[in-house]
Amino acid sequence: MKLSEKAAYLKGLAEGMKIDENTNEGKLLLAIMDVLGDVALDLEDIDAELDDMAEVVSDLEEGVCDLEDAVYGDEDDATYATYADRLKKALEEDPDNDESLIQHSELPDIYPLSRLSDIKDYCDKMGWDYWEYVEQCEGPEIWEFLDHIWDVMCETVQRGLNNDGVLPGGLKVARKASTYYVKSKSYTDSLSSRAKIYAYALAVAEENASGGTVVTAPTCGSCGVLPGVLYHMTTSREFLRIRVLRALATAGLFGNVVKTNASISGAEVGCQGEIGVACAMAAAAACQLFGGTPAQIEYAAEMGLEHHLGLTCDPVCGLVQVPCIERNAVAAARALDANAYATLSDGSHLVSFDKVVAVMKETGINLPSLYRETSEGGLALHIKR
């Protein structure tokens, strides 16, 4: 018997009992019967939709299997050392293959080691920095790609610094990057430096909020942290471009470890997975630029993420503006603090990066959905426009 049939039976039974609908008790009981009937019908509709979704998922699974065959084939994956090699081979064998699907398929063997502790041990054994491990796994073409990424980051910062006005979306949030940058010129060294790091991170975050081109690092909502830090480093110190690219490679490696073992999605683990991971990536990049050892770089990244544990994702009105934009600026400054703290140490510390990643994942799973990008709790609930 279906749930709706059971509800109808209960309603008929109630009517057979000749309940007096003029009494308060009678009105309540009959109203409950009506609600049960509506709920039963809605649940049956949901069951039907789930059945349809199951068919779609089944079709997708078949498509993924075909895609894996196209990418991997029967050859030993080690024969194709880089992503580009696999993509080229797949398209040569099947020119009609959907390149965009191949680009977004998971190719976990690009990086044979998924835990930062294992990567660090390997680098120590080989006498490498983290960027050298990235080059080994990705191939030399990674530098051309990162060179383009850095160009886009710089263009976004410069564009954001030169744009004024109110951001779209209804909150009437005014852009602040240009104002902060202008004010930085009148401050002494320490405050000027802090104002500039705010300005650069704000510039990128505001560009994202207005629909401009940004680099997800690791997400759109946290895109201002890494470029803000690196742009500040390159404009205040004479770092060679190749060193910046190596810092980007290091940052990407740490972000990839989090994505592999936990999540960088605010909808899954809250803002700790976005701003927290961006801060960790930026801290690692800064420490790489300043010549930190692998242990010090790992320490900087660990602090960047650890001190964002539990951060909720509660965007007001569902827009990536409040509190998201300010969080980019504050996290960029915190990344530099983490770098300084780690650089002053010998790199030894109690809590490992891998452990913090595991804790972040556990914390995110335990966060109520109210605080995971739904805009149903936190600031989003208490601030209305």
C-alpha atoms as one frame of an Amber mdcrd trajectory, in Angstrom:
protein
   0.000   0.000   0.000   1.353   3.408  -0.991   1.837   6.145   1.579  -0.916
   8.229  -0.034  -3.289   5.286   0.211  -2.486   4.872   3.886  -3.134   8.573
   4.444  -6.464   8.288   2.618  -7.393   5.302   4.757  -6.664   7.233   7.952
  -8.726  10.164   6.692 -11.630   7.872   5.873 -11.335   6.250   9.281 -11.476
   9.674  10.916 -14.555  10.600   8.910 -16.183   7.306   9.860 -15.700   8.160
  13.499 -17.918  11.201  12.852 -15.494  13.605  14.447 -17.139  16.920  15.189
 -15.311  19.461  13.063 -16.860  22.291  15.051 -14.703  21.492  18.094 -11.097
  22.585  18.422  -9.955  18.980  18.730 -11.925  17.970  15.657 -10.530  20.827
  13.568  -6.988  19.921  14.613  -7.365  16.215  13.841  -8.953  16.778  10.418
  -6.288  19.372   9.564  -3.596  16.830  10.461  -5.263  14.308   8.149  -5.195
  16.816   5.281  -1.521  17.640   5.875  -0.627  13.937   5.972  -2.331  13.469
   2.638  -0.421  16.376   1.072   2.895  15.143   2.499   2.263  11.649   1.177
   1.623  12.976  -2.336   4.746  15.165  -2.210   6.872  12.213  -1.096   5.594
  10.114  -3.973   6.549  12.921  -6.378  10.029  13.014  -4.838  10.356   9.228
  -5.201   9.482   9.545  -8.870  12.077  12.289  -9.366  14.699  10.184  -7.579
  13.985   7.312  -9.948  14.526   9.643 -12.895  17.764  10.914 -11.356  18.966
   7.350 -10.817  18.586   6.705 -14.537  20.559   9.871 -15.338  23.340   8.869
 -12.914  23.474   5.440 -14.488  23.914   7.007 -17.930  26.648   9.281 -16.563
  28.483   6.331 -15.044  28.509   4.613 -18.416  29.818   7.810 -19.999  32.600
   8.081 -17.434  33.636   4.487 -18.065  33.839   5.211 -21.789  35.820   8.355
 -21.053  38.299   6.467 -18.864  38.807   3.965 -21.649  39.434   6.798 -24.092
  41.966   8.488 -21.799  43.782   5.524 -20.332  43.270   2.742 -22.845  45.079
  -0.508 -22.154  48.503   1.107 -22.077  50.536   1.523 -18.936  49.695   5.015
 -17.608  53.353   5.564 -16.805  54.012   5.732 -20.554  52.193   9.072 -20.638
  53.960  11.126 -18.005  51.833  14.272 -18.165  48.241  15.337 -18.516  48.949
  16.943 -21.882  50.382  13.665 -23.196  47.249  11.737 -22.202  44.941  14.361
 -23.650  46.839  14.441 -26.939  46.791  10.654 -27.198  43.067  10.464 -26.441
  42.213  13.042 -29.099  44.468  11.407 -31.678  42.696   8.083 -31.171  39.227
   9.656 -31.109  39.021  13.118 -32.743  35.325  13.353 -31.878  36.031  12.963
 -28.178  34.676  15.800 -26.042  37.876  17.641 -25.075  36.146  19.580 -22.304
  35.074  16.343 -20.628  38.592  14.965 -20.821  39.957  18.168 -19.317  37.630
  17.839 -16.325  38.078  14.126 -15.768  40.085  13.053 -12.750  43.608  11.899
 -13.494  44.934  11.063 -10.022  48.154   9.496 -11.221  49.530  12.869 -12.352
  50.619  13.191  -8.734  51.514   9.719  -7.442  51.710  10.984  -3.842  48.588
  12.492  -2.292  49.724  13.275   1.261  51.934  16.271   1.928  54.041  14.309
   4.413  54.889  11.765   1.719  55.672  14.515  -0.785  57.892  16.286   1.738
  59.769  13.075   2.559  60.299  12.444  -1.147  61.574  15.984  -1.702  63.914
  15.673   1.276  65.248  12.423  -0.136  65.816  13.958  -3.581  67.072  17.305
  -2.263  64.216  19.063  -4.048  61.914  21.956  -3.379  58.182  21.409  -3.821
  58.143  23.121  -7.217  60.634  20.586  -8.533  58.255  17.799  -7.581  55.499
  19.634  -9.450  57.702  19.919 -12.532  58.511  16.235 -12.403  54.832  15.305
 -12.246  53.451  17.890 -14.689  56.294  18.159 -17.154  58.171  21.314 -18.293
  55.045  22.674 -20.007  53.694  23.589 -16.564  55.802  26.756 -16.637  54.152
  28.118 -19.755  50.772  27.495 -18.138  51.742  29.174 -14.859  53.244  32.085
 -16.786  49.810  32.687 -18.307  48.155  32.285 -14.908  50.438  34.943 -13.434
  49.672  37.321 -16.309  45.943  36.962 -15.668  46.404  37.473 -11.919  48.379
  40.688 -12.465  45.844  41.991 -14.987  43.027  41.345 -12.524  44.802  43.200
  -9.714  45.533  46.196 -11.944  42.003  46.284 -13.310  40.539  46.096  -9.827
  42.747  48.938  -8.570  41.478  51.186 -11.349  37.771  50.465 -11.001  35.448
  52.435  -8.738  31.751  52.467  -7.988  29.217  50.122  -6.451  29.260  46.361
  -7.011  26.217  44.822  -8.705  23.719  42.703  -6.816  21.621  44.885  -4.569
  23.785  45.124  -1.456  25.227  48.414  -2.709  28.738  47.456  -1.610  31.239
  50.084  -2.708  34.594  49.082  -4.157  37.443  49.843  -1.734  40.597  48.583
  -3.454  41.487  51.848  -5.185  40.889  53.874  -2.007  43.053  51.563   0.082
  45.814  51.719  -2.504  45.771  55.530  -2.625  45.808  55.767   1.173  48.735
  53.328   1.366  50.935  55.967  -0.239  50.594  58.294   2.756  51.403  55.770
   5.490  54.718  54.697   6.965  56.375  51.479   5.810  54.602  48.952   8.024
  51.078  50.325   7.631  51.671  51.109   3.975  52.635  47.493   3.348  49.526
  46.232   5.121  47.284  48.675   3.226  48.733  47.507  -0.091  48.187  43.830
   0.641  44.585  44.677   1.526  44.220  46.718  -1.658  45.573  43.990  -3.975
  43.424  41.245  -2.447  40.356  43.504  -2.474  40.997  44.398  -6.114  40.757
  40.761  -7.206  37.819  39.884  -4.943  35.893  42.916  -6.168  36.587  41.986
  -9.776  35.142  38.552  -9.060  32.063  40.105  -7.436  31.499  42.237 -10.537
  31.861  39.377 -13.023  35.444  40.103 -14.074  38.057  37.551 -15.096  39.825
  35.927 -12.157  41.958  32.873 -11.444  40.303  30.408  -9.082  42.906  29.984
  -6.361  41.460  27.705  -5.228  37.915  29.118  -5.785  36.246  32.269  -7.102
  35.167  33.274  -3.598  38.765  33.118  -2.342  40.484  34.283  -5.531  42.024
  37.429  -4.043  44.311  35.899  -1.435  47.082  34.282  -3.501  47.409  36.949
  -6.221  47.201  39.663  -3.561  50.146  38.198  -1.682  52.270  37.474  -4.750
  51.559  40.846  -6.372  52.601  42.582  -3.166  55.783  40.520  -2.995  56.773
  41.266  -6.595  56.028  44.993  -6.447  57.797  45.520  -3.129  60.806  43.291
  -3.831  62.748  42.449  -6.967  61.840  38.784  -7.328  62.596  37.227 -10.714
  59.521  36.076 -12.607  60.610  32.428 -12.554  60.653  32.536  -8.746  57.063
  33.746  -8.732  56.090  30.881 -11.034  57.792  28.430  -8.686  55.833  29.930
  -5.812  52.629  29.411  -7.819  53.580  25.786  -8.426  54.119  25.288  -4.703
  50.802  26.948  -3.877  48.991  24.760  -6.403  50.529  21.633  -4.932  49.213
  22.439  -1.459  45.780  23.299  -2.828  45.701  20.047  -4.752  46.515  18.053
  -1.607  43.504  19.599   0.129  41.227  19.038  -2.856  42.337  15.403  -3.075
  41.980  14.557   0.609  39.177  16.884   1.713  37.390  19.664  -0.191  37.766
  23.250  -1.384  34.011  23.752  -1.663  32.179  26.086   0.681  29.036  24.069
   0.042  30.773  20.978   1.411  33.016  22.190   4.238  32.237  25.878   4.730
  34.520  28.837   4.083  37.454  27.095   5.795  37.743  25.116   2.557  37.896
  28.270   0.455  39.482  31.163   2.367  41.349  28.771   4.679  42.893  26.843
   1.794  43.654  30.049  -0.112  45.493  31.369   2.951  47.470  28.119   3.195
  48.392  28.294  -0.493  49.453  31.929  -0.218  51.489  31.256   2.930  53.286
  28.389   1.188  53.953  30.554  -1.875  55.326  33.428   0.221  57.568  31.088
   2.192  58.828  29.581  -1.073  59.647  33.059  -2.369  61.586  33.901   0.775
  63.677  30.739   0.447  61.971  28.651   3.091  62.837  24.993   3.512  60.195
  22.360   2.716  59.568  22.030   6.450  59.090  25.782   6.877  56.826  25.969
   3.825  54.695  23.137   5.176  54.534  24.914   8.545  53.404  28.184   6.954
  50.659  26.423   4.998  49.563  24.469   8.057  49.121  27.667  10.065  47.255
  29.335   7.224  44.676  26.557   7.237  44.640  25.694  10.940  43.645  29.180
  12.027  40.654  29.174   9.703  39.209  25.908  11.016  35.469  26.157  11.563
  35.024  29.233   9.361  31.446  29.287   8.096  30.213  30.139   4.617  27.268
  32.519   5.097  27.181  34.988   2.180  24.620  37.739   2.658  21.874  37.528
   0.026  23.805  34.653  -1.564  26.287  37.073  -3.134  30.054  36.605  -2.972
  30.488  40.040  -1.410  29.740  40.190   2.327  31.711  38.868   4.180  33.647
  37.239   1.341  35.522  40.258  -0.036  36.874  41.386   3.336  37.867  37.822
   4.174  40.141  37.789   1.127  41.986  40.861   2.384  42.321  39.614   5.954
  43.430  36.136   4.820  46.101  37.640   2.557  47.570  39.511   5.526  47.324
  36.395   7.661  49.201  34.404   5.002  52.137  36.792   5.299  52.002  36.467
   9.078  52.069  32.671   8.781  55.055  32.929   6.448  56.944  35.172   8.879
  56.164  32.919  11.828  57.287  29.792   9.979  60.419  31.442   8.562  61.534
  32.453  12.045  61.287  28.809  13.142  63.342  25.812  12.111  60.224  24.275
  10.554  59.501  21.776  13.315  55.968  21.827  14.758  53.426  19.476  16.327
  50.442  19.647  13.962  51.116  18.528  10.397  49.437  19.932   7.283  47.893
  16.532   6.550  46.378  16.415  10.035  44.829  19.868   9.638  43.373  18.854
   6.269  41.758  15.800   7.900  40.400  17.923  10.749  39.059  20.496   8.296
  37.187  17.790   6.429  35.738  16.378   9.649  34.778  19.852  10.867  33.133
  20.672   7.548  31.070  17.490   7.561  29.836  18.339  11.057  28.920  21.920
  10.154  25.150  22.319   9.821  24.007  23.065   6.274  23.022  26.540   7.532
  26.712  27.428   7.469  27.657  25.839   4.169  26.813  28.316   1.416  23.031
  28.091   1.800  22.643  31.669   3.082  20.213  30.345   5.687  22.332  31.018
   8.778  25.024  33.241  10.245  25.433  36.701   8.761  23.121  35.842   5.882
  20.277  35.287   8.340  20.832  38.411  10.406  21.683  40.936   7.695  18.924
  41.737   5.221  18.780  44.267   2.426
